[in-house]
């Protein structure tokens, strides 16, 4: 997150003595990215953050790819994935390339008996159904339906749900996730033409400092393997921190759409960016207001990217027979556009109530075995009149 935030107690000067009431030292930790060149946070622990007691197990989480190369458009029934009581077991990875894993999760809300750290990837979560708290070393973020959660790689966290029926879209990004550069000035402040501003973000709060020793399991994902690592103290022992590298939330309902007299291209919906893919939010908005406008999107060629759309709610005016939880994949190499009849019936319409998340990847996506379980197998024929 390219702005400064702080919680708890911190010393006046970094890298200096910061002592507890008994005179012993707190332990400083630099939590940064891209070596010492990217965004970073300094946190102060009661205990050394290096107290590994044992590594007691490991599990290969590498997705099983079923189709490596394909040009067929796909529709997946996302609500058909199986729910699971364990948070990590509930994750079903559907699409992969070397830059990103995309999937769905349907955890039933049981308390996580462990902590998790993804040392491979930044995580983006979109909460379709459910509410609760993202609990981290740096504080808590309360989330609800419609929230994006961005978790930087290396962050230790637990997901705590208040609901038993939860549906989430996730993306694991092996490149950093940022707000789009064109929305920011050279100081990092969001500009006036940005579709959101700093006030819209949910930042960590309610820093809970837990001083407990014993045995605590942190599941750490590294190079696709999830290791069960025993630590000698509770990982949420941070008394204070400051910096730029921290988790945050953003509600899709706070995205302010950019509209015009004629149909606007997908980049106006962009919410997050990386060097390998972009994330866009389609939200309720007024249609184009030129007297001869055609509100439905024009047909366009996906030459440079694969386009994946997760449908959240509303009318989905450019498609036929789309329901909540559906995922469509329009692969690069062939054009796509409105379903038969959608182009014509959009004329004269004044607004849309659609809500959807789009991920455009710059490298082709491969389908996993989990994806084929919920693929309808016929979507690529849906443009035939």
C-alpha positions in Angstrom: 0.0 0.0 0.0 1.8 3.2 -1.1 1.1 5.3 2.0 2.2 5.3 5.6 0.3 3.7 8.5 1.2 2.9 12.1 -0.3 1.1 15.1 0.8 0.5 18.7 4.1 1.6 20.3 7.2 2.4 18.3 10.5 4.1 19.3 11.2 7.6 18.1 14.1 6.5 15.9 14.3 3.3 13.9 17.1 0.7 14.6 17.6 2.0 18.1 17.1 0.5 21.5 13.4 0.0 22.4 13.0 -1.5 25.8 10.3 -3.2 27.8 9.3 -2.1 31.3 11.8 -4.7 32.8 14.6 -3.2 30.7 14.9 -6.0 28.2 14.7 -5.2 24.5 11.9 -5.5 22.0 13.0 -7.3 18.8 12.8 -5.2 15.6 11.9 -6.9 12.3 12.0 -5.4 8.9 9.1 -6.8 6.8 9.9 -5.8 3.2 9.6 -6.8 -0.4 11.9 -6.7 -3.5 15.0 -7.0 -1.3 15.5 -3.7 0.5 14.1 -1.7 -2.4 10.3 -2.2 -2.2 7.7 -1.2 0.4 8.5 -2.2 3.9 7.2 -2.1 7.5 9.2 -2.2 10.8 7.5 -4.2 13.5 8.6 -4.7 17.1 8.2 -8.1 18.8 8.1 -9.2 22.4 9.9 -12.4 21.4 12.5 -13.1 18.7 10.5 -13.8 15.4 12.9 -16.6 14.6 12.0 -19.2 17.3 11.5 -22.3 15.1 11.3 -25.4 17.3 10.5 -28.0 14.7 9.1 -28.7 11.2 6.6 -31.5 11.7 5.0 -32.0 8.3 4.7 -30.9 4.7 2.1 -31.1 1.9 2.5 -30.5 -1.8 -0.1 -27.8 -2.8 0.9 -27.7 -6.5 -2.3 -27.6 -8.6 -2.9 -30.6 -10.9 -3.0 -29.2 -14.5 -5.5 -31.0 -16.7 -5.2 -28.8 -19.9 -2.0 -26.9 -20.7 -3.0 -25.4 -24.0 -6.5 -24.5 -25.1 -8.5 -22.0 -27.2 -11.9 -23.0 -26.0 -14.0 -20.4 -24.1 -15.2 -21.9 -20.8 -18.0 -21.4 -18.3 -17.5 -22.8 -14.8 -20.3 -23.2 -12.2 -18.5 -21.7 -9.2 -21.1 -22.5 -6.6 -20.6 -26.2 -7.3 -17.3 -26.4 -5.6 -17.3 -28.4 -2.4 -17.2 -26.7 1.0 -14.7 -27.7 3.6 -14.3 -27.0 7.3 -10.5 -26.4 7.0 -9.7 -23.0 5.5 -6.8 -24.2 3.3 -8.6 -27.4 2.2 -11.5 -25.2 1.0 -9.3 -23.6 -1.6 -9.8 -25.0 -5.1 -7.3 -23.7 -7.7 -8.9 -23.6 -11.1 -6.6 -21.6 -13.4 -2.8 -21.3 -13.3 0.2 -19.9 -15.1 3.6 -19.0 -13.9 2.4 -15.6 -12.6 -0.9 -16.3 -10.9 -3.2 -19.0 -9.5 -6.9 -18.3 -9.5 -9.6 -20.2 -7.7 -12.5 -20.3 -5.3 -13.0 -21.3 -1.7 -16.0 -22.2 0.3 -14.9 -22.5 4.0 -17.6 -23.4 6.5 -16.3 -21.0 9.1 -14.6 -23.2 11.6 -11.9 -21.6 13.6 -8.4 -22.0 12.1 -6.3 -24.1 14.6 -3.1 -22.8 12.9 -1.7 -19.7 11.3 -0.8 -19.3 7.6 2.0 -17.6 5.8 2.3 -17.5 2.0 6.0 -17.0 1.3 5.4 -17.5 -2.5 2.8 -15.0 -3.4 0.8 -11.9 -2.6 -2.9 -12.9 -2.0 -6.0 -11.2 -3.3 -9.3 -12.4 -1.8 -12.8 -11.2 -2.9 -15.6 -11.9 -0.5 -18.7 -12.9 -2.4 -20.6 -14.2 0.6 -19.7 -14.1 4.3 -18.2 -11.8 6.8 -15.6 -11.9 9.5 -12.1 -10.7 10.3 -8.7 -11.0 8.7 -6.4 -11.4 11.8 -2.7 -10.6 11.3 0.5 -9.6 13.1 -0.3 -6.0 12.2 -3.9 -5.9 13.4 -7.3 -6.9 12.1 -9.4 -6.0 9.1 -13.2 -6.6 9.4 -14.6 -7.8 6.1 -18.0 -8.3 4.5 -19.6 -9.2 1.2 -18.0 -7.2 -1.6 -14.6 -6.7 0.0 -11.3 -7.2 -1.6 -8.5 -8.2 0.8 -4.9 -7.8 -0.3 -2.4 -9.8 1.8 1.3 -9.2 1.1 3.5 -12.3 0.8 5.1 -13.3 4.1 2.2 -12.0 6.2 1.1 -14.4 9.0 -2.6 -14.5 9.3 -5.8 -16.3 10.2 -9.3 -15.9 8.6 -12.0 -15.8 11.2 -15.6 -16.0 9.9 -18.9 -15.0 11.6 -20.8 -17.0 9.0 -21.0 -20.7 8.0 -21.8 -20.2 4.3 -18.8 -18.4 2.8 -17.8 -18.0 -0.8 -14.6 -16.4 -1.9 -12.6 -15.8 -5.1 -8.9 -15.8 -4.7 -5.8 -15.0 -6.7 -2.2 -15.9 -5.6 0.1 -13.5 -7.4 3.8 -14.3 -7.8 4.4 -10.6 -8.7 3.5 -7.7 -6.4 -0.1 -6.3 -6.4 -0.4 -2.5 -6.5 -3.0 0.2 -7.2 -2.7 1.3 -10.8 0.2 3.7 -11.4 -1.9 6.0 -13.5 -4.2 6.7 -10.5 -1.2 8.0 -8.4 1.0 11.1 -8.5 4.8 10.8 -8.1 4.3 11.0 -4.3 2.0 8.0 -4.3 -1.2 9.9 -3.5 -4.3 8.9 -5.4 -5.3 11.5 -8.0 -8.6 13.3 -8.5 -9.5 11.1 -11.5 -9.0 7.9 -9.6 -12.2 5.8 -9.1 -11.4 5.6 -5.4 -9.3 7.4 -2.8 -7.4 6.6 0.4 -10.5 7.1 2.6 -12.0 4.0 0.9 -9.4 1.5 2.2 -9.9 -0.7 5.2 -6.6 -0.5 7.1 -5.5 -2.8 9.9 -6.7 -1.8 13.4 -7.3 -3.3 16.8 -3.7 -4.4 17.2 -3.8 -7.4 19.6 -0.5 -8.1 21.3 -0.3 -11.7 22.6 2.5 -12.6 24.9 2.4 -16.4 25.0 5.1 -19.1 24.7 4.5 -22.7 23.9 4.0 -24.5 20.6 2.2 -22.7 17.7 1.8 -24.1 14.3 2.4 -21.8 11.3 1.7 -23.4 8.0 4.2 -21.8 5.6 3.8 -22.2 1.8 7.2 -22.0 0.0 7.8 -23.2 -3.6 4.4 -24.9 -3.6 5.0 -26.9 -0.5 3.1 -26.2 2.7 5.3 -26.8 5.8 4.0 -27.2 9.3 6.4 -25.2 11.3 6.4 -25.1 15.2 7.2 -21.8 16.7 8.0 -21.1 20.3 5.7 -18.2 20.8 2.4 -16.8 19.5 3.1 -15.0 16.2 0.9 -12.0 17.1 3.3 -10.6 19.7 3.9 -7.3 17.9 3.6 -4.3 20.2 3.8 -1.7 17.4 4.7 -1.1 13.8 5.0 1.5 11.1 5.6 1.6 7.3 4.0 0.9 3.9 3.8 -2.9 3.6 0.6 -4.2 5.3 -2.6 -5.9 4.4 -5.7 -3.8 3.5 -9.2 -4.1 2.3 -11.3 -2.3 -0.3 -15.0 -2.7 -1.0 -16.1 -3.1 -4.6 -19.1 -0.9 -3.6 -16.7 2.0 -3.1 -15.4 1.8 -6.7 -16.8 4.8 -8.5 -17.4 4.0 -12.2 -16.0 6.1 -15.0 -18.7 6.6 -17.8 -18.9 8.5 -21.0 -21.1 9.4 -24.0 -19.8 6.2 -25.8 -18.9 2.8 -24.5 -15.8 2.9 -22.3 -13.1 0.2 -22.7 -12.3 -2.2 -19.8 -9.3 -0.3 -18.5 -11.7 2.3 -16.9 -12.8 -0.5 -14.5 -9.2 -1.3 -13.4 -8.8 -1.7 -9.6 -5.4 -3.4 -9.2 -2.4 -3.9 -11.4 0.7 -6.1 -11.6 3.3 -6.6 -14.3 1.5 -9.9 -15.2 -2.2 -9.2 -14.9 -4.9 -6.6 -14.0 -8.0 -6.8 -11.9 -11.1 -4.8 -12.8 -14.4 -4.2 -11.0 -17.7 -4.0 -12.9 -20.2 -2.1 -10.8 -23.7 -0.6 -11.1 -23.4 2.5 -13.4 -25.2 4.7 -15.9 -24.9 3.6 -19.5 -23.4 5.7 -22.3 -25.5 8.8 -23.1 -24.8 9.5 -26.8 -28.2 9.4 -28.5 -27.0 6.6 -30.8 -24.9 4.7 -28.3 -24.9 0.9 -28.0 -24.3 0.2 -24.3 -23.3 -3.4 -24.8 -19.5 -3.9 -25.3 -18.3 -4.1 -28.9 -16.7 -7.3 -30.1 -13.0 -7.3 -29.4 -10.0 -9.5 -29.9 -8.1 -11.1 -27.0 -4.8 -11.3 -28.7 -2.5 -10.3 -25.8 -4.4 -11.7 -22.8 -6.8 -14.2 -21.4 -10.0 -12.7 -19.9 -11.6 -14.3 -16.8 -14.8 -12.9 -15.3 -16.3 -13.9 -12.0 -20.0 -12.9 -11.8 -21.2 -11.6 -8.4 -24.6 -10.1 -8.8 -27.0 -8.2 -11.1 -28.1 -8.4 -14.7 -24.9 -9.2 -16.7 -26.3 -7.4 -19.7 -23.7 -8.6 -22.2 -24.3 -12.3 -21.6 -27.2 -14.8 -21.7 -28.0 -17.3 -18.9 -25.3 -16.1 -16.5 -25.8 -16.7 -12.8 -24.1 -15.7 -9.5 -20.9 -17.6 -9.0 -20.3 -18.4 -12.7 -16.8 -17.9 -14.1 -16.2 -17.3 -17.8 -12.8 -17.6 -19.5 -12.3 -16.0 -22.9 -8.8 -17.1 -24.0 -6.4 -15.1 -26.1 -6.3 -15.6 -29.8 -10.0 -15.3 -30.8 -12.4 -12.4 -30.5 -15.4 -12.4 -28.2 -18.2 -10.1 -27.4 -21.9 -9.9 -26.4 -24.0 -13.0 -26.5 -26.6 -13.1 -29.4 -29.3 -10.6 -28.8 -27.4 -8.7 -26.1 -26.0 -6.1 -28.5 -29.4 -5.2 -29.8 -31.4 -5.3 -26.5 -28.9 -3.0 -24.8 -30.0 -0.1 -27.1 -32.1 2.4 -25.1 -31.1 1.0 -21.7 -30.0 3.7 -19.2 -28.1 1.7 -16.5 -26.8 -1.6 -15.4 -26.8 -3.2 -12.0 -24.1 -5.8 -12.8 -21.4 -6.7 -10.3 -18.4 -8.7 -11.4 -14.7 -9.1 -11.0 -12.4 -9.5 -14.1 -8.9 -10.7 -14.1 -7.0 -10.3 -17.4 -3.7 -12.2 -17.6 -0.9 -11.4 -20.0 0.1 -15.1 -20.3 -2.3 -18.0 -21.1 -4.1 -19.7 -18.3 -4.0 -23.5 -17.9 -7.0 -25.4 -16.5 -6.7 -27.6 -13.5 -8.5 -30.9 -12.7 -10.7 -28.9 -10.2 -11.8 -26.6 -13.1 -12.9 -29.4 -15.3 -15.2 -30.7 -12.5 -17.4 -27.6 -12.8 -17.0 -26.8 -16.5 -20.2 -26.8 -18.5 -18.4 -27.9 -21.7 -20.5 -26.0 -24.1 -20.0 -22.3 -23.5 -17.7 -21.8 -26.5 -20.8 -22.4 -28.7 -22.9 -19.7 -27.0 -22.3 -17.1 -29.7 -24.1 -19.2 -32.4 -27.3 -17.4 -33.3 
